[in-house]
Amino acid sequence: MTEMAALALFTTFIARMGYAQMAASHAFVQLMSLSFMQAEGFSLAAATLVGRYIGAARLDLAERSYRSSLYLATLLTAIVAALFIIFPEQLIGLFADDPAVLAFAGPLLMLGAIYQYCDAMAIVTDGALRGAGDTTWPFIARGSLAWFIMLPLSYVLAFPLNGGLTGAWCGGLVSMAVLAALLVWRFRSGAWQRIRI
């Protein structure tokens, strides 16, 4: 809820910029689902397998399941990134043919090639931590970054620094990259192994 509320406020920033920016952002978010929805599937698999192997006292297999899920997510995001870089106009053209929308959306897909990788890493690692019963720490990390990094940075980059739509999403990218790094660090720290479910 806290993260979705922050995203709703982020959307109001973009809506203030104009119709073309809002349409470009919407198309961008829809295209991001090419990896987002698949990453959710890998996240559920990681949560299930990590939980199962912890219950069987096989922490080595829990870690291996997480690494396998991360590997598959990385492979998927590499394919999506290639599509974003090679076919940006064709992909955006599925949603709009307005030249203004295309002009705004093009740079977003270049940024999206990196964003969707960070997003997938965060989603899969979050699932693995959830399967291990480590839910409080990711909740605090997600909520804190959304409200104290993403929103302020996106606003500053978009408006005072005149970065516009791309600036706003750059703020989102920084927040997502930090989140992914923190969650991966949390899993690799082994703290989840000491949580009693």
Short mmCIF file of the C-alpha atoms (twelve columns), coordinates in Angstrom:
data_MODEL
# 
_entry.id   MODEL 
# 
loop_
_atom_site.group_PDB 
_atom_site.id 
_atom_site.type_symbol 
_atom_site.label_atom_id 
_atom_site.label_alt_id 
_atom_site.label_comp_id 
_atom_site.label_asym_id 
_atom_site.label_seq_id 
_atom_site.Cartn_x 
_atom_site.Cartn_y 
_atom_site.Cartn_z 
_atom_site.pdbx_PDB_model_num 
ATOM 1   C CA . MET A 1   0.000  0.000   0.000   1 
ATOM 2   C CA . THR A 2   2.795  2.425   0.889   1 
ATOM 3   C CA . GLU A 3   4.618  1.732   -2.360  1 
ATOM 4   C CA . MET A 4   1.467  2.005   -4.483  1 
ATOM 5   C CA . ALA A 5   0.576  5.313   -2.818  1 
ATOM 6   C CA . ALA A 6   4.028  6.648   -3.730  1 
ATOM 7   C CA . LEU A 7   3.579  5.466   -7.324  1 
ATOM 8   C CA . ALA A 8   0.181  7.172   -7.478  1 
ATOM 9   C CA . LEU A 9   1.801  10.436  -6.405  1 
ATOM 10  C CA . PHE A 10  4.576  9.868   -8.953  1 
ATOM 11  C CA . THR A 11  1.890  9.539   -11.621 1 
ATOM 12  C CA . THR A 12  0.428  12.910  -10.633 1 
ATOM 13  C CA . PHE A 13  3.861  14.463  -11.261 1 
ATOM 14  C CA . ILE A 14  3.774  13.094  -14.788 1 
ATOM 15  C CA . ALA A 15  0.147  14.086  -15.363 1 
ATOM 16  C CA . ARG A 16  1.132  17.702  -14.646 1 
ATOM 17  C CA . MET A 17  3.546  17.624  -17.578 1 
ATOM 18  C CA . GLY A 18  0.895  17.167  -20.254 1 
ATOM 19  C CA . TYR A 19  -1.024 14.687  -22.358 1 
ATOM 20  C CA . ALA A 20  1.882  13.478  -24.498 1 
ATOM 21  C CA . GLN A 21  4.079  12.833  -21.473 1 
ATOM 22  C CA . MET A 22  1.317  10.962  -19.675 1 
ATOM 23  C CA . ALA A 23  0.568  8.842   -22.764 1 
ATOM 24  C CA . ALA A 24  4.268  8.064   -23.250 1 
ATOM 25  C CA . SER A 25  4.643  7.099   -19.603 1 
ATOM 26  C CA . HIS A 26  1.582  4.853   -19.776 1 
ATOM 27  C CA . ALA A 27  2.894  3.086   -22.887 1 
ATOM 28  C CA . PHE A 28  6.244  2.670   -21.163 1 
ATOM 29  C CA . VAL A 29  4.675  1.073   -18.087 1 
ATOM 30  C CA . GLN A 30  2.659  -1.295  -20.280 1 
ATOM 31  C CA . LEU A 31  5.791  -2.377  -22.146 1 
ATOM 32  C CA . MET A 32  7.613  -2.885  -18.858 1 
ATOM 33  C CA . SER A 33  5.079  -5.598  -18.060 1 
ATOM 34  C CA . LEU A 34  6.902  -7.751  -20.643 1 
ATOM 35  C CA . SER A 35  9.447  -8.448  -17.918 1 
ATOM 36  C CA . PHE A 36  7.505  -7.420  -14.808 1 
ATOM 37  C CA . MET A 37  4.867  -10.129 -15.070 1 
ATOM 38  C CA . GLN A 38  7.441  -12.818 -15.836 1 
ATOM 39  C CA . ALA A 39  9.564  -11.643 -12.907 1 
ATOM 40  C CA . GLU A 40  6.523  -12.035 -10.654 1 
ATOM 41  C CA . GLY A 41  6.302  -15.651 -11.768 1 
ATOM 42  C CA . PHE A 42  9.968  -16.247 -10.959 1 
ATOM 43  C CA . SER A 43  9.406  -14.508 -7.617  1 
ATOM 44  C CA . LEU A 44  6.582  -16.899 -6.716  1 
ATOM 45  C CA . ALA A 45  8.721  -19.857 -7.725  1 
ATOM 46  C CA . ALA A 46  11.624 -18.570 -5.614  1 
ATOM 47  C CA . ALA A 47  9.345  -18.004 -2.608  1 
ATOM 48  C CA . THR A 48  7.875  -21.480 -2.884  1 
ATOM 49  C CA . LEU A 49  11.173 -23.296 -3.356  1 
ATOM 50  C CA . VAL A 50  13.095 -21.329 -0.744  1 
ATOM 51  C CA . GLY A 51  10.328 -21.968 1.804   1 
ATOM 52  C CA . ARG A 52  10.174 -25.641 0.904   1 
ATOM 53  C CA . TYR A 53  13.917 -26.201 1.217   1 
ATOM 54  C CA . ILE A 54  14.159 -24.260 4.461   1 
ATOM 55  C CA . GLY A 55  11.445 -26.562 5.809   1 
ATOM 56  C CA . ALA A 56  13.533 -29.530 4.671   1 
ATOM 57  C CA . ALA A 57  16.628 -28.034 6.358   1 
ATOM 58  C CA . ARG A 58  18.391 -27.775 2.986   1 
ATOM 59  C CA . LEU A 59  19.630 -24.201 3.003   1 
ATOM 60  C CA . ASP A 60  22.031 -25.001 0.170   1 
ATOM 61  C CA . LEU A 61  19.111 -25.895 -2.098  1 
ATOM 62  C CA . ALA A 62  17.224 -22.785 -0.970  1 
ATOM 63  C CA . GLU A 63  20.157 -20.648 -2.101  1 
ATOM 64  C CA . ARG A 64  20.460 -22.583 -5.348  1 
ATOM 65  C CA . SER A 65  16.758 -22.059 -6.078  1 
ATOM 66  C CA . TYR A 66  17.184 -18.320 -5.533  1 
ATOM 67  C CA . ARG A 67  20.206 -18.196 -7.846  1 
ATOM 68  C CA . SER A 68  18.341 -20.163 -10.531 1 
ATOM 69  C CA . SER A 69  15.379 -17.786 -10.352 1 
ATOM 70  C CA . LEU A 70  17.725 -14.812 -10.569 1 
ATOM 71  C CA . TYR A 71  19.495 -16.348 -13.560 1 
ATOM 72  C CA . LEU A 72  16.216 -16.897 -15.428 1 
ATOM 73  C CA . ALA A 73  15.068 -13.350 -14.635 1 
ATOM 74  C CA . THR A 74  18.387 -11.980 -15.910 1 
ATOM 75  C CA . LEU A 75  18.027 -13.933 -19.148 1 
ATOM 76  C CA . LEU A 76  14.496 -12.650 -19.625 1 
ATOM 77  C CA . THR A 77  15.427 -9.021  -18.941 1 
ATOM 78  C CA . ALA A 78  18.330 -9.261  -21.397 1 
ATOM 79  C CA . ILE A 79  15.849 -10.263 -24.120 1 
ATOM 80  C CA . VAL A 80  13.440 -7.466  -23.194 1 
ATOM 81  C CA . ALA A 81  16.299 -4.943  -23.046 1 
ATOM 82  C CA . ALA A 82  17.351 -5.961  -26.560 1 
ATOM 83  C CA . LEU A 83  13.796 -5.428  -27.805 1 
ATOM 84  C CA . PHE A 84  13.657 -1.987  -26.153 1 
ATOM 85  C CA . ILE A 85  16.953 -0.936  -27.734 1 
ATOM 86  C CA . ILE A 86  16.450 -2.412  -31.217 1 
ATOM 87  C CA . PHE A 87  12.719 -1.760  -31.764 1 
ATOM 88  C CA . PRO A 88  11.743 1.316   -29.694 1 
ATOM 89  C CA . GLU A 89  9.572  2.986   -32.339 1 
ATOM 90  C CA . GLN A 90  7.782  -0.224  -33.271 1 
ATOM 91  C CA . LEU A 91  7.010  -1.027  -29.643 1 
ATOM 92  C CA . ILE A 92  5.734  2.447   -28.809 1 
ATOM 93  C CA . GLY A 93  3.811  2.401   -32.096 1 
ATOM 94  C CA . LEU A 94  1.654  -0.369  -30.651 1 
ATOM 95  C CA . PHE A 95  0.183  2.228   -28.283 1 
ATOM 96  C CA . ALA A 96  0.320  5.566   -30.104 1 
ATOM 97  C CA . ASP A 97  1.178  7.175   -33.411 1 
ATOM 98  C CA . ASP A 98  1.326  10.759  -32.130 1 
ATOM 99  C CA . PRO A 99  4.825  12.117  -32.942 1 
ATOM 100 C CA . ALA A 100 4.946  13.927  -29.580 1 
ATOM 101 C CA . VAL A 101 4.235  10.726  -27.684 1 
ATOM 102 C CA . LEU A 102 6.830  8.846   -29.724 1 
ATOM 103 C CA . ALA A 103 9.404  11.558  -29.033 1 
ATOM 104 C CA . PHE A 104 8.892  11.292  -25.268 1 
ATOM 105 C CA . ALA A 105 8.657  7.516   -25.156 1 
ATOM 106 C CA . GLY A 106 11.820 6.758   -27.148 1 
ATOM 107 C CA . PRO A 107 14.285 7.832   -24.423 1 
ATOM 108 C CA . LEU A 108 12.161 6.043   -21.814 1 
ATOM 109 C CA . LEU A 109 12.717 2.695   -23.499 1 
ATOM 110 C CA . MET A 110 16.483 3.222   -23.407 1 
ATOM 111 C CA . LEU A 111 16.170 3.900   -19.688 1 
ATOM 112 C CA . GLY A 112 13.701 1.036   -19.375 1 
ATOM 113 C CA . ALA A 113 16.291 -1.472  -20.595 1 
ATOM 114 C CA . ILE A 114 18.132 -0.906  -17.306 1 
ATOM 115 C CA . TYR A 115 15.065 -0.227  -15.155 1 
ATOM 116 C CA . GLN A 116 13.340 -3.507  -15.918 1 
ATOM 117 C CA . TYR A 117 16.511 -5.440  -15.048 1 
ATOM 118 C CA . CYS A 118 16.725 -3.756  -11.627 1 
ATOM 119 C CA . ASP A 119 12.997 -4.246  -11.128 1 
ATOM 120 C CA . ALA A 120 13.210 -7.959  -11.910 1 
ATOM 121 C CA . MET A 121 16.159 -8.423  -9.531  1 
ATOM 122 C CA . ALA A 122 14.207 -6.708  -6.754  1 
ATOM 123 C CA . ILE A 123 11.036 -8.705  -7.431  1 
ATOM 124 C CA . VAL A 124 12.767 -12.101 -7.511  1 
ATOM 125 C CA . THR A 125 14.903 -11.402 -4.445  1 
ATOM 126 C CA . ASP A 126 11.882 -10.088 -2.582  1 
ATOM 127 C CA . GLY A 127 10.141 -13.385 -3.343  1 
ATOM 128 C CA . ALA A 128 13.062 -15.431 -2.062  1 
ATOM 129 C CA . LEU A 129 13.191 -13.388 1.142   1 
ATOM 130 C CA . ARG A 130 9.433  -13.767 1.561   1 
ATOM 131 C CA . GLY A 131 9.758  -17.526 1.214   1 
ATOM 132 C CA . ALA A 132 12.323 -17.447 4.013   1 
ATOM 133 C CA . GLY A 133 10.001 -15.418 6.236   1 
ATOM 134 C CA . ASP A 134 12.125 -12.268 5.927   1 
ATOM 135 C CA . THR A 135 9.363  -9.741  5.215   1 
ATOM 136 C CA . THR A 136 9.881  -6.819  7.608   1 
ATOM 137 C CA . TRP A 137 13.229 -5.673  6.254   1 
ATOM 138 C CA . PRO A 138 12.110 -5.626  2.571   1 
ATOM 139 C CA . PHE A 139 8.913  -3.798  3.576   1 
ATOM 140 C CA . ILE A 140 10.896 -1.053  5.306   1 
ATOM 141 C CA . ALA A 141 13.358 -0.820  2.405   1 
ATOM 142 C CA . ARG A 142 10.616 -0.578  -0.229  1 
ATOM 143 C CA . GLY A 143 8.528  1.981   1.632   1 
ATOM 144 C CA . SER A 144 11.488 4.136   2.643   1 
ATOM 145 C CA . LEU A 145 13.002 4.243   -0.832  1 
ATOM 146 C CA . ALA A 146 9.675  4.987   -2.495  1 
ATOM 147 C CA . TRP A 147 8.918  7.968   -0.255  1 
ATOM 148 C CA . PHE A 148 12.365 9.312   0.585   1 
ATOM 149 C CA . ILE A 149 14.354 8.626   -2.590  1 
ATOM 150 C CA . MET A 150 12.059 8.043   -5.575  1 
ATOM 151 C CA . LEU A 151 9.519  10.803  -5.022  1 
ATOM 152 C CA . PRO A 152 11.883 13.642  -3.993  1 
ATOM 153 C CA . LEU A 153 14.508 12.738  -6.597  1 
ATOM 154 C CA . SER A 154 11.947 12.322  -9.388  1 
ATOM 155 C CA . TYR A 155 10.380 15.680  -8.561  1 
ATOM 156 C CA . VAL A 156 13.720 17.504  -8.451  1 
ATOM 157 C CA . LEU A 157 14.972 15.940  -11.679 1 
ATOM 158 C CA . ALA A 158 11.674 16.537  -13.483 1 
ATOM 159 C CA . PHE A 159 10.871 20.100  -12.423 1 
ATOM 160 C CA . PRO A 160 13.612 22.222  -10.793 1 
ATOM 161 C CA . LEU A 161 16.292 20.620  -13.003 1 
ATOM 162 C CA . ASN A 162 13.995 20.590  -16.072 1 
ATOM 163 C CA . GLY A 163 14.550 16.909  -16.815 1 
ATOM 164 C CA . GLY A 164 10.880 16.446  -17.643 1 
ATOM 165 C CA . LEU A 165 9.508  12.956  -18.162 1 
ATOM 166 C CA . THR A 166 12.879 11.278  -18.568 1 
ATOM 167 C CA . GLY A 167 14.152 13.032  -15.450 1 
ATOM 168 C CA . ALA A 168 11.200 11.778  -13.439 1 
ATOM 169 C CA . TRP A 169 11.805 8.202   -14.521 1 
ATOM 170 C CA . CYS A 170 15.551 8.577   -13.849 1 
ATOM 171 C CA . GLY A 171 14.572 9.204   -10.234 1 
ATOM 172 C CA . GLY A 172 12.564 5.996   -10.336 1 
ATOM 173 C CA . LEU A 173 15.521 4.133   -11.842 1 
ATOM 174 C CA . VAL A 174 17.894 5.279   -9.092  1 
ATOM 175 C CA . SER A 175 15.420 4.194   -6.421  1 
ATOM 176 C CA . MET A 176 14.859 0.808   -8.086  1 
ATOM 177 C CA . ALA A 177 18.584 0.181   -8.525  1 
ATOM 178 C CA . VAL A 178 19.216 0.930   -4.836  1 
ATOM 179 C CA . LEU A 179 16.302 -1.318  -3.837  1 
ATOM 180 C CA . ALA A 180 17.582 -4.200  -5.963  1 
ATOM 181 C CA . ALA A 181 21.091 -3.825  -4.514  1 
ATOM 182 C CA . LEU A 182 19.774 -3.727  -0.941  1 
ATOM 183 C CA . LEU A 183 17.554 -6.780  -1.360  1 
ATOM 184 C CA . VAL A 184 20.295 -8.827  -3.042  1 
ATOM 185 C CA . TRP A 185 22.678 -7.790  -0.259  1 
ATOM 186 C CA . ARG A 186 20.094 -8.818  2.331   1 
ATOM 187 C CA . PHE A 187 19.721 -12.288 0.848   1 
ATOM 188 C CA . ARG A 188 23.451 -12.795 0.433   1 
ATOM 189 C CA . SER A 189 24.063 -11.668 4.017   1 
ATOM 190 C CA . GLY A 190 22.346 -14.862 5.157   1 
ATOM 191 C CA . ALA A 191 20.138 -13.018 7.670   1 
ATOM 192 C CA . TRP A 192 17.135 -14.965 6.321   1 
ATOM 193 C CA . GLN A 193 18.701 -18.200 7.580   1 
ATOM 194 C CA . ARG A 194 18.299 -17.061 11.182  1 
ATOM 195 C CA . ILE A 195 14.583 -16.235 10.941  1 
ATOM 196 C CA . ARG A 196 12.275 -18.706 12.626  1 
ATOM 197 C CA . ILE A 197 9.065  -19.324 10.697  1 
# 
